[in-house]
Amino acid sequence: MKCGAVRFILFFCFLSPVAMRGESAWDQLRIGMTEVEAEAILGAPLLRSVGQDFAVWIYNHRAELVFYGPLIAWSAPREGKAPGRVVDVWQAPPQGDALAVTFLPKPNRHLPVAERRTPIAPAVGRSAVRSKR
C-alpha cells in the first residue's frame, strides 16, 4: 500500500509542472502566423469569412482570428486566460524625422496664396440668363 501511495505522489509531482505551465493553444498564437500555422494550433474554425484580402475565423465562445495575409489580430475565448492581441494595419507612420535623415528642408505646408489679378464677372440673376429655344 505504501508503494502505491508513493507512486501516486510521484505521479502528481511530475505532472504538476505540466499543469502549472497552463499554456493553451491560444497562448501559442503569434502575430504574423500563416493560416496553416494557426489551423495547426487551433484546429478548423466553425466559420470562415473571406473578402477583400481579409479573413475572419470564428471559434466557440466568441473567439476570432483576423488575417490580412498573416495573422494580425485575435480574441481569445472568454473562458481562457490568454489576452487578445491587435495590430492596426492601417496605422500611419510616426511623425517626425526619426524615420529618415534628410538634408532637404521641411516642406512649407502653408503656401501663400497669390492675389487674383483677373477681374471677377458680376453675378448674374435668373432674369439675365435666358435659354434660347
Backbone hydrogen bonds in HBPLUS format (Angstrom, degrees):
<---DONOR---> <-ACCEPTOR-->    atom                        ^
c    i                          cat <-CA-CA->   ^        H-A-AA   ^      H-
h    n   atom  resd res      DA  || num        DHA   H-A  angle D-A-AA Bond
n    s   type  num  typ     dist DA aas  dist angle  dist       angle   num
A0005-ALA N   A0001-MET O   3.11 MM   4  6.41 154.0  2.18 146.8 153.7     1
A0006-VAL N   A0002-LYS O   2.96 MM   4  6.16 155.9  2.02 148.7 155.0     2
A0007-ARG N   A0003-CYS O   3.02 MM   4  6.24 159.3  2.06 145.2 150.6     3
A0008-PHE N   A0004-GLY O   2.94 MM   4  6.10 155.7  2.00 142.6 149.7     4
A0009-ILE N   A0005-ALA O   2.96 MM   4  6.20 157.1  2.01 147.7 153.0     5
A0010-LEU N   A0006-VAL O   2.88 MM   4  6.07 163.3  1.91 152.3 157.4     6
A0011-PHE N   A0007-ARG O   2.81 MM   4  5.94 155.0  1.87 148.2 155.4     7
A0012-PHE N   A0008-PHE O   3.23 MM   4  6.50 158.6  2.28 144.1 148.2     8
A0013-CYS N   A0009-ILE O   2.94 MM   4  6.17 140.7  2.09 143.4 155.3     9
A0014-PHE N   A0010-LEU O   3.00 MM   4  6.25 155.1  2.07 151.7 156.4    10
A0015-LEU N   A0011-PHE O   2.98 MM   4  6.10 138.4  2.15 138.0 150.5    11
A0016-SER N   A0012-PHE O   2.97 MM   4  5.82 140.9  2.13 136.7 143.8    12
A0018-VAL N   A0015-LEU O   3.13 MM   3  5.51 122.8  2.48 108.2 121.8    13
A0019-ALA N   A0015-LEU O   3.06 MM   4  6.35 159.2  2.11 153.6 160.3    14
A0020-MET N   A0016-SER O   2.77 MM   4  5.88 155.9  1.83 154.9 161.5    15
A0021-ARG N   A0017-PRO O   3.03 MM   4  6.02 139.6  2.19 134.4 143.9    16
A0027-ASP N   A0024-SER O   3.16 MM   3  5.30 135.3  2.37  98.5 110.0    17
A0028-GLN N   A0025-ALA O   3.18 MM   3  5.36 147.9  2.29 100.8 110.2    18
A0029-LEU N   A0026-TRP O   3.44 MM   3  5.57 161.1  2.48 102.0 107.3    19
A0033-MET N   A0030-ARG O   3.32 MM   3  6.00 148.8  2.42 140.4 138.7    20
A0032-GLY N   A0071-LEU O   2.88 MM  39  4.91 158.1  1.92 137.1 144.4    21
A0071-LEU N   A0033-MET O   2.75 MM  38  5.17 150.1  1.84 147.0 157.3    22
A0038-ALA N   A0034-THR O   3.06 MM   4  6.32 162.2  2.09 151.1 155.9    23
A0039-GLU N   A0035-GLU O   2.94 MM   4  6.06 156.8  2.00 145.3 151.7    24
A0040-ALA N   A0036-VAL O   2.98 MM   4  6.15 144.1  2.11 141.3 151.0    25
A0041-ILE N   A0037-GLU O   3.19 MM   4  6.46 141.8  2.34 141.2 150.2    26
A0042-LEU N   A0038-ALA O   2.92 MM   4  6.10 176.1  1.92 159.3 160.1    27
A0043-GLY N   A0039-GLU O   2.79 MM   4  4.72 141.5  1.94 122.5 132.9    28
A0046-LEU N   A0058-ILE O   2.90 MM  12  5.79 138.3  2.07 152.4 165.0    29
A0047-LEU N   A0058-ILE O   3.34 MM  11  5.18 151.8  2.43 139.0 142.5    30
A0058-ILE N   A0047-LEU O   2.90 MM  11  5.18 162.1  1.93 152.0 156.5    31
A0049-SER N   A0056-VAL O   2.87 MM   7  5.12 163.7  1.89 151.5 156.9    32
A0056-VAL N   A0049-SER O   2.78 MM   7  5.12 159.8  1.82 150.4 157.4    33
A0051-GLY N   A0054-PHE O   2.96 MM   3  5.43 164.8  1.99 155.9 157.3    34
A0054-PHE N   A0051-GLY O   3.01 MM   3  5.43 158.7  2.06 123.2 125.5    35
A0055-ALA N   A0067-PHE O   2.92 MM  12  4.97 146.8  2.03 142.4 144.6    36
A0067-PHE N   A0055-ALA O   2.75 MM  12  4.97 167.2  1.76 157.9 160.9    37
A0057-TRP N   A0065-LEU O   2.87 MM   8  5.04 159.9  1.92 144.7 151.5    38
A0065-LEU N   A0057-TRP O   2.90 MM   8  5.04 150.0  1.99 141.1 148.6    39
A0059-TYR N   A0063-ALA O   2.76 MM   4  4.99 173.4  1.77 153.3 152.6    40
A0078-ARG N   A0061-HIS O   3.39 MM  17  5.98 156.0  2.45 147.1 152.0    41
A0064-GLU N   A0075-SER O   3.08 MM  11  5.23 145.4  2.20 132.5 143.0    42
A0075-SER N   A0064-GLU O   2.91 MM  11  5.23 154.8  1.97 143.1 148.2    43
A0066-VAL N   A0073-ALA O   2.82 MM   7  5.12 159.5  1.87 156.5 150.5    44
A0072-ILE N   A0066-VAL O   2.91 MM   6  5.89 171.6  1.91 159.2 162.1    45
A0073-ALA N   A0066-VAL O   3.37 MM   7  5.12 152.9  2.45 140.6 139.2    46
A0068-TYR N   A0070-PRO O   3.06 MM   2  5.56 160.7  2.09 160.2 156.2    47
A0074-TRP N   A0085-ARG O   2.96 MM  11  5.56 154.9  2.02 154.3 157.1    48
A0085-ARG N   A0074-TRP O   3.12 MM  11  5.56 136.7  2.31 136.1 148.7    49
A0080-GLY N   A0077-PRO O   3.06 MM   3  5.42 152.8  2.14 110.7 118.9    50
A0091-GLN N   A0088-ASP O   3.40 MM   3  5.40 157.8  2.46 107.9 107.8    51
A0129-VAL N   A0126-ARG O   3.27 MM   3  5.37 134.8  2.49  97.4 108.9    52
